[in-house]
């Protein structure tokens, strides 16, 4: 791939997750002269899609992490550990000072912590997204005794049910493995149940039967409105008694970029470029219009598309197509696993759900690839945008 020389320009990337690092890698693939700065809360980045396997001791915390600062600085990318405080047109204010930019990529995620704290009674539950949430949940599951009741679900409009499905499956497996009698409840926002948001109804029909066969109680078309010490209150008023509770929140763009959001709480963008305006791109969980359920793959696809749009804008020939959004989810389920894919463009569609422990092995291999490459994985099994 030819590397072109350009007049130096200043690109600022907010966030060092799947989307932010993908942008930095891809720009470097095409230009060595563009000045790139990443601003991130921490230099240590974790591949959190593999976190459910912390519950089964199939991986360790150190298997999920890498030092993004070291990796990116070796590629000539500046890396600043700082909190983003405010984003304005032309500059970003942080805890380490103010940074200006010619082009800005917002990849700060979906403000999980901010939104989890909005759930009434959140202190009585874990959030199975952060490392702390998974480690806390792991401890509770390890100490579970006969008669335990486990609830897993999401708040209203939460676009990330995939991890909830996995936590429910792994919880059932751990109880069964230890010979503990207990109940596992899984609330799905869609009345169609598991993977209900996917347009192909066959996916949810097959998934529901599988979860029910595993003994998981499905509470379809319901979301969490309140968490109490010994129960969870659902959207229809039903109260589910639960000793262990794990819930994912709704998402929004972080407060620091509120200036750019609309009434949805996200940053409106044009597709497939993910551009907010001529100089600003919003990626992944911060962007409005992302296909649900949201995944790491979706975040990386948004970053690929935005980077190609940027490179074309500044006059660099890009030999890659834009990608369509879609869903690719590998489920970790204890002694079993599965894979779900739904991709569609104007010419073709791919849709299937399959089960087998081999898919967890594939996920572990892919996760290791993500960690070893610092998220530099250019192939996402996505269909071209047509």
Secondary structure, DSSP 8 states (H G I E B T S, - for coil): ---B-----EEEEE--SHHHHHHHHHHHHHBSSSEEEEEES-SEEE-GGGGGGGTTTSS-GGGGEEEHHHHHHHTT-EEEE--EEEEETTEEEETTEEEE-SEEEE--TT-HHHHHTTSBTGGGSB-TTSHHHHHHHHHHHHT--TTEEEEEEEBTT-S--HHHHHHHHHHHHHHHHHT--EEEEEEESSTT-TTTTSS-HHHHHHHHHHHHHTT-EEEET--EEEE-SSEEEETTS-EEE-SEEEEE------GGGGGGB-TTSSB--BTTTTBSSSSEEE-GGGBTT--SS--HHHHHHHHHHHHHHHHHHTT-------B--EEEEEEE-SS-EEEEEEEE-SS-EEEEEEE-THHHHHHHHHHHHHHHHTS--------B--
